[in-house]
């Protein structure tokens, strides 16, 4: 799944380590039960837990 988030404004600045900001935004804007499951448990396969967040670089214009 791909999610595109667009920000509008002048001189928006994000820190180099922005991943936790984006992840927090996603958790706050999805169903609370799903957010709790993804944050606390994740999907388990072969004894490993996967939280399913992968980030690419932000693309600015």
C-alpha positions, 0 to 999 in steps of 0.5 A: 500500500502506498500513502501520499501525504501532501503538505501546503505552506511556505518554508515547511521544514522537517528534520532529517530523521522525520520517520517517527513524525510520519509514523505518529501521524499515521497512528493518530489518524487510523482506527484506534484498535488497528493502531494499537495492534500495529504498534504493540504487536504487529503481524507475527510470522515464524516467531518474528513480529513485523510492524510494517512501516517502510519509508522512502525519502520525502520528495519536495518541489 
